[in-house]
Amino acid sequence: MTAGLNVLSEVRTVVGGALGISERIRNADASMALLGAVPELDSMAVVSLIAALEDHFGFSVADDEISAATFETLGALAGFVEEKLAR
């Protein structure tokens, strides 16, 4: 599933705010690598980011729903959010 522009934009905003990198990713597209490429995205930041996404979009994420692939790129994360919103 390709991440819709609005969801991608909102995910970019949430990621930027949660990690304190809003300026750096302001113009990032879906192919932007996250996990392993953004130093601010460590294991503790993943937990904070999930909480921020839950708050922003109004869903909850179970531990078994996420994997490293979810955080591979901005587009992968937006796709995950779209799937959660579609349920």
PyMOL Python script that loads the backbone (N, CA, C, O; Angstrom):
from pymol import cmd

cmd.read_pdbstr("""\
ATOM      1  N   MET A   1       0.843  -1.183   0.000  1.00  0.00           N
ATOM      2  CA  MET A   1       0.000   0.000   0.000  1.00  0.00           C
ATOM      3  C   MET A   1       0.886   1.244   0.000  1.00  0.00           C
ATOM      4  O   MET A   1       1.819   1.360   0.795  1.00  0.00           O
ATOM      5  N   THR A   2       0.582   2.155  -0.891  1.00  0.00           N
ATOM      6  CA  THR A   2       1.332   3.401  -0.950  1.00  0.00           C
ATOM      7  C   THR A   2       0.730   4.392   0.037  1.00  0.00           C
ATOM      8  O   THR A   2      -0.486   4.578   0.088  1.00  0.00           O
ATOM      9  N   ALA A   3       1.580   5.010   0.803  1.00  0.00           N
ATOM     10  CA  ALA A   3       1.106   5.963   1.810  1.00  0.00           C
ATOM     11  C   ALA A   3       0.492   7.178   1.127  1.00  0.00           C
ATOM     12  O   ALA A   3       1.101   7.770   0.237  1.00  0.00           O
ATOM     13  N   GLY A   4      -0.699   7.544   1.539  1.00  0.00           N
ATOM     14  CA  GLY A   4      -1.353   8.733   1.000  1.00  0.00           C
ATOM     15  C   GLY A   4      -0.608   9.977   1.423  1.00  0.00           C
ATOM     16  O   GLY A   4       0.061   9.990   2.457  1.00  0.00           O
ATOM     17  N   LEU A   5      -0.723  11.017   0.630  1.00  0.00           N
ATOM     18  CA  LEU A   5       0.014  12.252   0.877  1.00  0.00           C
ATOM     19  C   LEU A   5      -0.314  12.853   2.236  1.00  0.00           C
ATOM     20  O   LEU A   5       0.593  13.273   2.954  1.00  0.00           O
ATOM     21  N   ASN A   6      -1.594  12.904   2.603  1.00  0.00           N
ATOM     22  CA  ASN A   6      -1.951  13.504   3.881  1.00  0.00           C
ATOM     23  C   ASN A   6      -1.396  12.704   5.054  1.00  0.00           C
ATOM     24  O   ASN A   6      -0.853  13.283   5.994  1.00  0.00           O
ATOM     25  N   VAL A   7      -1.527  11.375   5.008  1.00  0.00           N
ATOM     26  CA  VAL A   7      -1.006  10.543   6.091  1.00  0.00           C
ATOM     27  C   VAL A   7       0.513  10.670   6.141  1.00  0.00           C
ATOM     28  O   VAL A   7       1.090  10.796   7.221  1.00  0.00           O
ATOM     29  N   LEU A   8       1.158  10.638   4.989  1.00  0.00           N
ATOM     30  CA  LEU A   8       2.616  10.779   4.956  1.00  0.00           C
ATOM     31  C   LEU A   8       3.032  12.112   5.571  1.00  0.00           C
ATOM     32  O   LEU A   8       3.979  12.168   6.355  1.00  0.00           O
ATOM     33  N   SER A   9       2.339  13.162   5.225  1.00  0.00           N
ATOM     34  CA  SER A   9       2.655  14.481   5.751  1.00  0.00           C
ATOM     35  C   SER A   9       2.464  14.533   7.270  1.00  0.00           C
ATOM     36  O   SER A   9       3.291  15.090   7.992  1.00  0.00           O
ATOM     37  N   GLU A  10       1.369  13.946   7.738  1.00  0.00           N
ATOM     38  CA  GLU A  10       1.115  13.939   9.178  1.00  0.00           C
ATOM     39  C   GLU A  10       2.140  13.083   9.916  1.00  0.00           C
ATOM     40  O   GLU A  10       2.613  13.459  10.989  1.00  0.00           O
ATOM     41  N   VAL A  11       2.483  11.925   9.336  1.00  0.00           N
ATOM     42  CA  VAL A  11       3.494  11.061   9.958  1.00  0.00           C
ATOM     43  C   VAL A  11       4.824  11.796  10.010  1.00  0.00           C
ATOM     44  O   VAL A  11       5.529  11.734  11.018  1.00  0.00           O
ATOM     45  N   ARG A  12       5.176  12.494   8.928  1.00  0.00           N
ATOM     46  CA  ARG A  12       6.422  13.274   8.904  1.00  0.00           C
ATOM     47  C   ARG A  12       6.426  14.297  10.033  1.00  0.00           C
ATOM     48  O   ARG A  12       7.442  14.477  10.704  1.00  0.00           O
ATOM     49  N   THR A  13       5.306  14.961  10.244  1.00  0.00           N
ATOM     50  CA  THR A  13       5.195  15.955  11.306  1.00  0.00           C
ATOM     51  C   THR A  13       5.361  15.315  12.685  1.00  0.00           C
ATOM     52  O   THR A  13       6.077  15.842  13.535  1.00  0.00           O
ATOM     53  N   VAL A  14       4.698  14.180  12.903  1.00  0.00           N
ATOM     54  CA  VAL A  14       4.781  13.492  14.193  1.00  0.00           C
ATOM     55  C   VAL A  14       6.205  12.991  14.438  1.00  0.00           C
ATOM     56  O   VAL A  14       6.738  13.147  15.537  1.00  0.00           O
ATOM     57  N   VAL A  15       6.816  12.393  13.426  1.00  0.00           N
ATOM     58  CA  VAL A  15       8.198  11.906  13.564  1.00  0.00           C
ATOM     59  C   VAL A  15       9.132  13.065  13.875  1.00  0.00           C
ATOM     60  O   VAL A  15       9.962  12.976  14.780  1.00  0.00           O
ATOM     61  N   GLY A  16       8.998  14.152  13.124  1.00  0.00           N
ATOM     62  CA  GLY A  16       9.849  15.317  13.345  1.00  0.00           C
ATOM     63  C   GLY A  16       9.716  15.870  14.753  1.00  0.00           C
ATOM     64  O   GLY A  16      10.712  16.218  15.387  1.00  0.00           O
ATOM     65  N   GLY A  17       8.484  15.951  15.243  1.00  0.00           N
ATOM     66  CA  GLY A  17       8.249  16.464  16.589  1.00  0.00           C
ATOM     67  C   GLY A  17       8.748  15.515  17.668  1.00  0.00           C
ATOM     68  O   GLY A  17       9.388  15.938  18.631  1.00  0.00           O
ATOM     69  N   ALA A  18       8.450  14.227  17.503  1.00  0.00           N
ATOM     70  CA  ALA A  18       8.826  13.236  18.522  1.00  0.00           C
ATOM     71  C   ALA A  18      10.338  13.091  18.635  1.00  0.00           C
ATOM     72  O   ALA A  18      10.865  12.873  19.726  1.00  0.00           O
ATOM     73  N   LEU A  19      11.035  13.213  17.505  1.00  0.00           N
ATOM     74  CA  LEU A  19      12.490  13.024  17.508  1.00  0.00           C
ATOM     75  C   LEU A  19      13.262  14.336  17.554  1.00  0.00           C
ATOM     76  O   LEU A  19      14.488  14.336  17.673  1.00  0.00           O
ATOM     77  N   GLY A  20      12.540  15.466  17.459  1.00  0.00           N
ATOM     78  CA  GLY A  20      13.206  16.761  17.472  1.00  0.00           C
ATOM     79  C   GLY A  20      13.997  17.037  16.205  1.00  0.00           C
ATOM     80  O   GLY A  20      15.028  17.709  16.242  1.00  0.00           O
ATOM     81  N   ILE A  21      13.507  16.512  15.070  1.00  0.00           N
ATOM     82  CA  ILE A  21      14.224  16.692  13.804  1.00  0.00           C
ATOM     83  C   ILE A  21      13.323  17.300  12.721  1.00  0.00           C
ATOM     84  O   ILE A  21      13.506  17.036  11.532  1.00  0.00           O
ATOM     85  N   SER A  22      12.363  18.103  13.139  1.00  0.00           N
ATOM     86  CA  SER A  22      11.383  18.663  12.196  1.00  0.00           C
ATOM     87  C   SER A  22      12.023  19.366  11.011  1.00  0.00           C
ATOM     88  O   SER A  22      11.613  19.160   9.868  1.00  0.00           O
ATOM     89  N   GLU A  23      13.020  20.190  11.274  1.00  0.00           N
ATOM     90  CA  GLU A  23      13.676  20.921  10.188  1.00  0.00           C
ATOM     91  C   GLU A  23      14.359  19.974   9.207  1.00  0.00           C
ATOM     92  O   GLU A  23      14.302  20.173   7.994  1.00  0.00           O
ATOM     93  N   ARG A  24      15.002  18.951   9.743  1.00  0.00           N
ATOM     94  CA  ARG A  24      15.770  18.027   8.905  1.00  0.00           C
ATOM     95  C   ARG A  24      14.875  17.205   7.980  1.00  0.00           C
ATOM     96  O   ARG A  24      15.290  16.858   6.875  1.00  0.00           O
ATOM     97  N   ILE A  25      13.652  16.889   8.413  1.00  0.00           N
ATOM     98  CA  ILE A  25      12.814  16.025   7.581  1.00  0.00           C
ATOM     99  C   ILE A  25      11.627  16.754   6.960  1.00  0.00           C
ATOM    100  O   ILE A  25      10.721  16.120   6.419  1.00  0.00           O
ATOM    101  N   ARG A  26      11.628  18.049   7.034  1.00  0.00           N
ATOM    102  CA  ARG A  26      10.487  18.823   6.524  1.00  0.00           C
ATOM    103  C   ARG A  26      10.124  18.453   5.094  1.00  0.00           C
ATOM    104  O   ARG A  26       8.938  18.366   4.774  1.00  0.00           O
ATOM    105  N   ASN A  27      11.097  18.233   4.230  1.00  0.00           N
ATOM    106  CA  ASN A  27      10.838  17.930   2.822  1.00  0.00           C
ATOM    107  C   ASN A  27      11.106  16.477   2.470  1.00  0.00           C
ATOM    108  O   ASN A  27      11.221  16.136   1.293  1.00  0.00           O
ATOM    109  N   ALA A  28      11.207  15.617   3.474  1.00  0.00           N
ATOM    110  CA  ALA A  28      11.495  14.209   3.226  1.00  0.00           C
ATOM    111  C   ALA A  28      10.334  13.527   2.519  1.00  0.00           C
ATOM    112  O   ALA A  28       9.169  13.840   2.767  1.00  0.00           O
ATOM    113  N   ASP A  29      10.664  12.592   1.639  1.00  0.00           N
ATOM    114  CA  ASP A  29       9.615  11.830   0.974  1.00  0.00           C
ATOM    115  C   ASP A  29       9.519  10.434   1.582  1.00  0.00           C
ATOM    116  O   ASP A  29      10.212  10.120   2.550  1.00  0.00           O
ATOM    117  N   ALA A  30       8.670   9.615   1.020  1.00  0.00           N
ATOM    118  CA  ALA A  30       8.387   8.288   1.566  1.00  0.00           C
ATOM    119  C   ALA A  30       9.620   7.385   1.600  1.00  0.00           C
ATOM    120  O   ALA A  30       9.674   6.451   2.399  1.00  0.00           O
ATOM    121  N   SER A  31      10.600   7.647   0.754  1.00  0.00           N
ATOM    122  CA  SER A  31      11.778   6.780   0.690  1.00  0.00           C
ATOM    123  C   SER A  31      12.824   7.106   1.760  1.00  0.00           C
ATOM    124  O   SER A  31      13.836   6.413   1.861  1.00  0.00           O
ATOM    125  N   MET A  32      12.588   8.152   2.558  1.00  0.00           N
ATOM    126  CA  MET A  32      13.575   8.511   3.584  1.00  0.00           C
ATOM    127  C   MET A  32      13.769   7.358   4.563  1.00  0.00           C
ATOM    128  O   MET A  32      12.814   6.886   5.180  1.00  0.00           O
ATOM    129  N   ALA A  33      15.017   6.911   4.698  1.00  0.00           N
ATOM    130  CA  ALA A  33      15.345   5.841   5.640  1.00  0.00           C
ATOM    131  C   ALA A  33      15.259   6.370   7.066  1.00  0.00           C
ATOM    132  O   ALA A  33      15.692   7.487   7.348  1.00  0.00           O
ATOM    133  N   LEU A  34      14.700   5.565   7.960  1.00  0.00           N
ATOM    134  CA  LEU A  34      14.579   5.958   9.361  1.00  0.00           C
ATOM    135  C   LEU A  34      15.486   5.109  10.246  1.00  0.00           C
ATOM    136  O   LEU A  34      16.566   5.548  10.642  1.00  0.00           O
ATOM    137  N   LEU A  35      15.042   3.892  10.555  1.00  0.00           N
ATOM    138  CA  LEU A  35      15.776   3.033  11.484  1.00  0.00           C
ATOM    139  C   LEU A  35      17.162   2.722  10.937  1.00  0.00           C
ATOM    140  O   LEU A  35      17.296   2.190   9.835  1.00  0.00           O
ATOM    141  N   GLY A  36      18.176   3.050  11.698  1.00  0.00           N
ATOM    142  CA  GLY A  36      19.548   2.840  11.272  1.00  0.00           C
ATOM    143  C   GLY A  36      20.148   4.020  10.535  1.00  0.00           C
ATOM    144  O   GLY A  36      21.366   4.101  10.379  1.00  0.00           O
ATOM    145  N   ALA A  37      19.296   4.945  10.075  1.00  0.00           N
ATOM    146  CA  ALA A  37      19.783   6.104   9.325  1.00  0.00           C
ATOM    147  C   ALA A  37      19.611   7.400  10.101  1.00  0.00           C
ATOM    148  O   ALA A  37      20.345   8.362   9.877  1.00  0.00           O
ATOM    149  N   VAL A  38      18.649   7.431  11.009  1.00  0.00           N
ATOM    150  CA  VAL A  38      18.396   8.619  11.825  1.00  0.00           C
ATOM    151  C   VAL A  38      18.890   8.317  13.228  1.00  0.00           C
ATOM    152  O   VAL A  38      18.269   7.538  13.950  1.00  0.00           O
ATOM    153  N   PRO A  39      20.019   8.933  13.627  1.00  0.00           N
ATOM    154  CA  PRO A  39      20.605   8.614  14.939  1.00  0.00           C
ATOM    155  C   PRO A  39      19.650   8.815  16.108  1.00  0.00           C
ATOM    156  O   PRO A  39      19.757   8.124  17.121  1.00  0.00           O
ATOM    157  N   GLU A  40      18.722   9.750  15.978  1.00  0.00           N
ATOM    158  CA  GLU A  40      17.781  10.033  17.061  1.00  0.00           C
ATOM    159  C   GLU A  40      16.774   8.890  17.275  1.00  0.00           C
ATOM    160  O   GLU A  40      16.137   8.814  18.326  1.00  0.00           O
ATOM    161  N   LEU A  41      16.633   8.011  16.288  1.00  0.00           N
ATOM    162  CA  LEU A  41      15.650   6.930  16.374  1.00  0.00           C
ATOM    163  C   LEU A  41      16.309   5.679  16.967  1.00  0.00           C
ATOM    164  O   LEU A  41      16.638   4.727  16.259  1.00  0.00           O
ATOM    165  N   ASP A  42      16.488   5.717  18.290  1.00  0.00           N
ATOM    166  CA  ASP A  42      17.007   4.550  19.002  1.00  0.00           C
ATOM    167  C   ASP A  42      15.836   3.798  19.623  1.00  0.00           C
ATOM    168  O   ASP A  42      14.679   4.165  19.414  1.00  0.00           O
ATOM    169  N   SER A  43      16.129   2.758  20.377  1.00  0.00           N
ATOM    170  CA  SER A  43      15.047   1.926  20.910  1.00  0.00           C
ATOM    171  C   SER A  43      14.099   2.704  21.820  1.00  0.00           C
ATOM    172  O   SER A  43      12.892   2.467  21.795  1.00  0.00           O
ATOM    173  N   MET A  44      14.616   3.613  22.607  1.00  0.00           N
ATOM    174  CA  MET A  44      13.749   4.417  23.470  1.00  0.00           C
ATOM    175  C   MET A  44      12.902   5.392  22.648  1.00  0.00           C
ATOM    176  O   MET A  44      11.739   5.635  22.970  1.00  0.00           O
ATOM    177  N   ALA A  45      13.482   5.939  21.601  1.00  0.00           N
ATOM    178  CA  ALA A  45      12.749   6.870  20.744  1.00  0.00           C
ATOM    179  C   ALA A  45      11.626   6.163  19.993  1.00  0.00           C
ATOM    180  O   ALA A  45      10.594   6.770  19.709  1.00  0.00           O
ATOM    181  N   VAL A  46      11.820   4.880  19.668  1.00  0.00           N
ATOM    182  CA  VAL A  46      10.763   4.123  18.999  1.00  0.00           C
ATOM    183  C   VAL A  46       9.524   4.082  19.886  1.00  0.00           C
ATOM    184  O   VAL A  46       8.408   4.267  19.401  1.00  0.00           O
ATOM    185  N   VAL A  47       9.713   3.841  21.181  1.00  0.00           N
ATOM    186  CA  VAL A  47       8.605   3.800  22.125  1.00  0.00           C
ATOM    187  C   VAL A  47       7.899   5.166  22.170  1.00  0.00           C
ATOM    188  O   VAL A  47       6.671   5.232  22.135  1.00  0.00           O
ATOM    189  N   SER A  48       8.668   6.235  22.246  1.00  0.00           N
ATOM    190  CA  SER A  48       8.094   7.585  22.263  1.00  0.00           C
ATOM    191  C   SER A  48       7.360   7.887  20.960  1.00  0.00           C
ATOM    192  O   SER A  48       6.291   8.498  20.968  1.00  0.00           O
ATOM    193  N   LEU A  49       7.935   7.459  19.857  1.00  0.00           N
ATOM    194  CA  LEU A  49       7.326   7.712  18.554  1.00  0.00           C
ATOM    195  C   LEU A  49       6.004   6.959  18.422  1.00  0.00           C
ATOM    196  O   LEU A  49       5.025   7.506  17.914  1.00  0.00           O
ATOM    197  N   ILE A  50       5.972   5.715  18.872  1.00  0.00           N
ATOM    198  CA  ILE A  50       4.719   4.963  18.833  1.00  0.00           C
ATOM    199  C   ILE A  50       3.651   5.665  19.665  1.00  0.00           C
ATOM    200  O   ILE A  50       2.506   5.786  19.230  1.00  0.00           O
ATOM    201  N   ALA A  51       4.014   6.124  20.846  1.00  0.00           N
ATOM    202  CA  ALA A  51       3.067   6.847  21.705  1.00  0.00           C
ATOM    203  C   ALA A  51       2.574   8.118  21.014  1.00  0.00           C
ATOM    204  O   ALA A  51       1.388   8.441  21.077  1.00  0.00           O
ATOM    205  N   ALA A  52       3.479   8.835  20.358  1.00  0.00           N
ATOM    206  CA  ALA A  52       3.099  10.066  19.657  1.00  0.00           C
ATOM    207  C   ALA A  52       2.146   9.760  18.504  1.00  0.00           C
ATOM    208  O   ALA A  52       1.191  10.503  18.277  1.00  0.00           O
ATOM    209  N   LEU A  53       2.396   8.676  17.777  1.00  0.00           N
ATOM    210  CA  LEU A  53       1.507   8.286  16.684  1.00  0.00           C
ATOM    211  C   LEU A  53       0.139   7.873  17.223  1.00  0.00           C
ATOM    212  O   LEU A  53      -0.893   8.225  16.650  1.00  0.00           O
ATOM    213  N   GLU A  54       0.137   7.128  18.322  1.00  0.00           N
ATOM    214  CA  GLU A  54      -1.131   6.725  18.950  1.00  0.00           C
ATOM    215  C   GLU A  54      -1.946   7.952  19.356  1.00  0.00           C
ATOM    216  O   GLU A  54      -3.147   8.016  19.097  1.00  0.00           O
ATOM    217  N   ASP A  55      -1.299   8.909  19.983  1.00  0.00           N
ATOM    218  CA  ASP A  55      -1.974  10.137  20.418  1.00  0.00           C
ATOM    219  C   ASP A  55      -2.503  10.938  19.231  1.00  0.00           C
ATOM    220  O   ASP A  55      -3.644  11.400  19.240  1.00  0.00           O
ATOM    221  N   HIS A  56      -1.665  11.096  18.217  1.00  0.00           N
ATOM    222  CA  HIS A  56      -2.017  11.928  17.071  1.00  0.00           C
ATOM    223  C   HIS A  56      -3.160  11.326  16.255  1.00  0.00           C
ATOM    224  O   HIS A  56      -4.090  12.032  15.863  1.00  0.00           O
ATOM    225  N   PHE A  57      -3.087  10.018  16.002  1.00  0.00           N
ATOM    226  CA  PHE A  57      -4.056   9.383  15.110  1.00  0.00           C
ATOM    227  C   PHE A  57      -5.202   8.686  15.844  1.00  0.00           C
ATOM    228  O   PHE A  57      -6.182   8.292  15.212  1.00  0.00           O
ATOM    229  N   GLY A  58      -5.099   8.527  17.163  1.00  0.00           N
ATOM    230  CA  GLY A  58      -6.194   7.960  17.927  1.00  0.00           C
ATOM    231  C   GLY A  58      -6.355   6.458  17.833  1.00  0.00           C
ATOM    232  O   GLY A  58      -7.473   5.951  17.923  1.00  0.00           O
ATOM    233  N   PHE A  59      -5.268   5.743  17.653  1.00  0.00           N
ATOM    234  CA  PHE A  59      -5.330   4.288  17.680  1.00  0.00           C
ATOM    235  C   PHE A  59      -4.320   3.772  18.689  1.00  0.00           C
ATOM    236  O   PHE A  59      -3.509   4.534  19.215  1.00  0.00           O
ATOM    237  N   SER A  60      -4.374   2.467  18.958  1.00  0.00           N
ATOM    238  CA  SER A  60      -3.361   1.890  19.839  1.00  0.00           C
ATOM    239  C   SER A  60      -2.622   0.802  19.087  1.00  0.00           C
ATOM    240  O   SER A  60      -3.171   0.154  18.195  1.00  0.00           O
ATOM    241  N   VAL A  61      -1.366   0.613  19.461  1.00  0.00           N
ATOM    242  CA  VAL A  61      -0.489  -0.341  18.792  1.00  0.00           C
ATOM    243  C   VAL A  61      -0.079  -1.410  19.795  1.00  0.00           C
ATOM    244  O   VAL A  61       0.455  -1.111  20.863  1.00  0.00           O
ATOM    245  N   ALA A  62      -0.338  -2.661  19.431  1.00  0.00           N
ATOM    246  CA  ALA A  62       0.094  -3.784  20.262  1.00  0.00           C
ATOM    247  C   ALA A  62       1.554  -4.107  19.930  1.00  0.00           C
ATOM    248  O   ALA A  62       2.007  -3.899  18.805  1.00  0.00           O
ATOM    249  N   ASP A  63       2.273  -4.612  20.916  1.00  0.00           N
ATOM    250  CA  ASP A  63       3.693  -4.929  20.719  1.00  0.00           C
ATOM    251  C   ASP A  63       3.937  -5.842  19.526  1.00  0.00           C
ATOM    252  O   ASP A  63       4.932  -5.688  18.818  1.00  0.00           O
ATOM    253  N   ASP A  64       3.032  -6.794  19.301  1.00  0.00           N
ATOM    254  CA  ASP A  64       3.258  -7.763  18.219  1.00  0.00           C
ATOM    255  C   ASP A  64       2.885  -7.230  16.837  1.00  0.00           C
ATOM    256  O   ASP A  64       3.026  -7.941  15.842  1.00  0.00           O
ATOM    257  N   GLU A  65       2.413  -5.991  16.769  1.00  0.00           N
ATOM    258  CA  GLU A  65       2.047  -5.396  15.480  1.00  0.00           C
ATOM    259  C   GLU A  65       3.225  -4.709  14.794  1.00  0.00           C
ATOM    260  O   GLU A  65       3.161  -4.410  13.601  1.00  0.00           O
ATOM    261  N   ILE A  66       4.283  -4.462  15.532  1.00  0.00           N
ATOM    262  CA  ILE A  66       5.386  -3.686  14.968  1.00  0.00           C
ATOM    263  C   ILE A  66       6.646  -4.522  14.834  1.00  0.00           C
ATOM    264  O   ILE A  66       6.884  -5.460  15.596  1.00  0.00           O
ATOM    265  N   SER A  67       7.436  -4.156  13.851  1.00  0.00           N
ATOM    266  CA  SER A  67       8.725  -4.808  13.621  1.00  0.00           C
ATOM    267  C   SER A  67       9.688  -3.740  13.113  1.00  0.00           C
ATOM    268  O   SER A  67       9.300  -2.594  12.886  1.00  0.00           O
ATOM    269  N   ALA A  68      10.918  -4.124  12.943  1.00  0.00           N
ATOM    270  CA  ALA A  68      11.905  -3.177  12.418  1.00  0.00           C
ATOM    271  C   ALA A  68      11.476  -2.660  11.043  1.00  0.00           C
ATOM    272  O   ALA A  68      11.741  -1.506  10.706  1.00  0.00           O
ATOM    273  N   ALA A  69      10.820  -3.499  10.255  1.00  0.00           N
ATOM    274  CA  ALA A  69      10.388  -3.097   8.915  1.00  0.00           C
ATOM    275  C   ALA A  69       9.401  -1.934   8.968  1.00  0.00           C
ATOM    276  O   ALA A  69       9.345  -1.129   8.038  1.00  0.00           O
ATOM    277  N   THR A  70       8.626  -1.838  10.043  1.00  0.00           N
ATOM    278  CA  THR A  70       7.669  -0.747  10.205  1.00  0.00           C
ATOM    279  C   THR A  70       8.376   0.604  10.204  1.00  0.00           C
ATOM    280  O   THR A  70       7.835   1.603   9.730  1.00  0.00           O
ATOM    281  N   PHE A  71       9.599   0.618  10.743  1.00  0.00           N
ATOM    282  CA  PHE A  71      10.355   1.864  10.889  1.00  0.00           C
ATOM    283  C   PHE A  71      11.492   1.985   9.873  1.00  0.00           C
ATOM    284  O   PHE A  71      12.384   2.817  10.039  1.00  0.00           O
ATOM    285  N   GLU A  72      11.466   1.165   8.830  1.00  0.00           N
ATOM    286  CA  GLU A  72      12.537   1.180   7.838  1.00  0.00           C
ATOM    287  C   GLU A  72      12.600   2.492   7.075  1.00  0.00           C
ATOM    288  O   GLU A  72      13.676   3.064   6.902  1.00  0.00           O
ATOM    289  N   THR A  73      11.434   2.974   6.614  1.00  0.00           N
ATOM    290  CA  THR A  73      11.363   4.243   5.885  1.00  0.00           C
ATOM    291  C   THR A  73      10.155   5.036   6.366  1.00  0.00           C
ATOM    292  O   THR A  73       9.267   4.506   7.034  1.00  0.00           O
ATOM    293  N   LEU A  74      10.142   6.294   6.019  1.00  0.00           N
ATOM    294  CA  LEU A  74       8.997   7.140   6.338  1.00  0.00           C
ATOM    295  C   LEU A  74       7.731   6.588   5.677  1.00  0.00           C
ATOM    296  O   LEU A  74       6.653   6.607   6.271  1.00  0.00           O
ATOM    297  N   GLY A  75       7.870   6.100   4.455  1.00  0.00           N
ATOM    298  CA  GLY A  75       6.732   5.524   3.738  1.00  0.00           C
ATOM    299  C   GLY A  75       6.216   4.255   4.396  1.00  0.00           C
ATOM    300  O   GLY A  75       5.006   4.038   4.458  1.00  0.00           O
ATOM    301  N   ALA A  76       7.125   3.410   4.890  1.00  0.00           N
ATOM    302  CA  ALA A  76       6.711   2.183   5.571  1.00  0.00           C
ATOM    303  C   ALA A  76       5.927   2.530   6.832  1.00  0.00           C
ATOM    304  O   ALA A  76       4.918   1.893   7.137  1.00  0.00           O
ATOM    305  N   LEU A  77       6.387   3.528   7.555  1.00  0.00           N
ATOM    306  CA  LEU A  77       5.701   3.946   8.770  1.00  0.00           C
ATOM    307  C   LEU A  77       4.335   4.544   8.434  1.00  0.00           C
ATOM    308  O   LEU A  77       3.353   4.278   9.126  1.00  0.00           O
ATOM    309  N   ALA A  78       4.272   5.348   7.376  1.00  0.00           N
ATOM    310  CA  ALA A  78       2.990   5.919   6.949  1.00  0.00           C
ATOM    311  C   ALA A  78       2.036   4.820   6.492  1.00  0.00           C
ATOM    312  O   ALA A  78       0.836   4.895   6.753  1.00  0.00           O
ATOM    313  N   GLY A  79       2.557   3.809   5.817  1.00  0.00           N
ATOM    314  CA  GLY A  79       1.735   2.682   5.399  1.00  0.00           C
ATOM    315  C   GLY A  79       1.159   1.934   6.594  1.00  0.00           C
ATOM    316  O   GLY A  79      -0.002   1.526   6.580  1.00  0.00           O
ATOM    317  N   PHE A  80       1.973   1.760   7.618  1.00  0.00           N
ATOM    318  CA  PHE A  80       1.510   1.128   8.852  1.00  0.00           C
ATOM    319  C   PHE A  80       0.377   1.939   9.469  1.00  0.00           C
ATOM    320  O   PHE A  80      -0.633   1.380   9.897  1.00  0.00           O
ATOM    321  N   VAL A  81       0.546   3.260   9.514  1.00  0.00           N
ATOM    322  CA  VAL A  81      -0.487   4.138  10.067  1.00  0.00           C
ATOM    323  C   VAL A  81      -1.773   4.024   9.244  1.00  0.00           C
ATOM    324  O   VAL A  81      -2.865   3.949   9.806  1.00  0.00           O
ATOM    325  N   GLU A  82      -1.642   4.012   7.909  1.00  0.00           N
ATOM    326  CA  GLU A  82      -2.831   3.887   7.060  1.00  0.00           C
ATOM    327  C   GLU A  82      -3.570   2.574   7.333  1.00  0.00           C
ATOM    328  O   GLU A  82      -4.800   2.544   7.374  1.00  0.00           O
ATOM    329  N   GLU A  83      -2.810   1.489   7.519  1.00  0.00           N
ATOM    330  CA  GLU A  83      -3.432   0.205   7.828  1.00  0.00           C
ATOM    331  C   GLU A  83      -4.171   0.269   9.168  1.00  0.00           C
ATOM    332  O   GLU A  83      -5.273  -0.264   9.298  1.00  0.00           O
ATOM    333  N   LYS A  84      -3.567   0.914  10.154  1.00  0.00           N
ATOM    334  CA  LYS A  84      -4.219   1.046  11.460  1.00  0.00           C
ATOM    335  C   LYS A  84      -5.499   1.884  11.335  1.00  0.00           C
ATOM    336  O   LYS A  84      -6.510   1.560  11.958  1.00  0.00           O
ATOM    337  N   LEU A  85      -5.461   2.924  10.560  1.00  0.00           N
ATOM    338  CA  LEU A  85      -6.620   3.800  10.395  1.00  0.00           C
ATOM    339  C   LEU A  85      -7.750   3.108   9.630  1.00  0.00           C
ATOM    340  O   LEU A  85      -8.923   3.432   9.817  1.00  0.00           O
ATOM    341  N   ALA A  86      -7.393   2.161   8.776  1.00  0.00           N
ATOM    342  CA  ALA A  86      -8.391   1.464   7.957  1.00  0.00           C
ATOM    343  C   ALA A  86      -9.141   0.395   8.747  1.00  0.00           C
ATOM    344  O   ALA A  86     -10.185  -0.079   8.300  1.00  0.00           O
ATOM    345  N   ARG A  87      -8.629   0.011   9.909  1.00  0.00           N
ATOM    346  CA  ARG A  87      -9.254  -1.062  10.710  1.00  0.00           C
ATOM    347  C   ARG A  87     -10.437  -0.558  11.465  1.00  0.00           C
ATOM    348  O   ARG A  87     -11.079  -1.321  12.187  1.00  0.00           O
TER     349      ARG A  87
END
""", "prot")
cmd.dss("prot")
cmd.show_as("cartoon", "prot")
cmd.util.cbc("prot")
cmd.orient("prot")
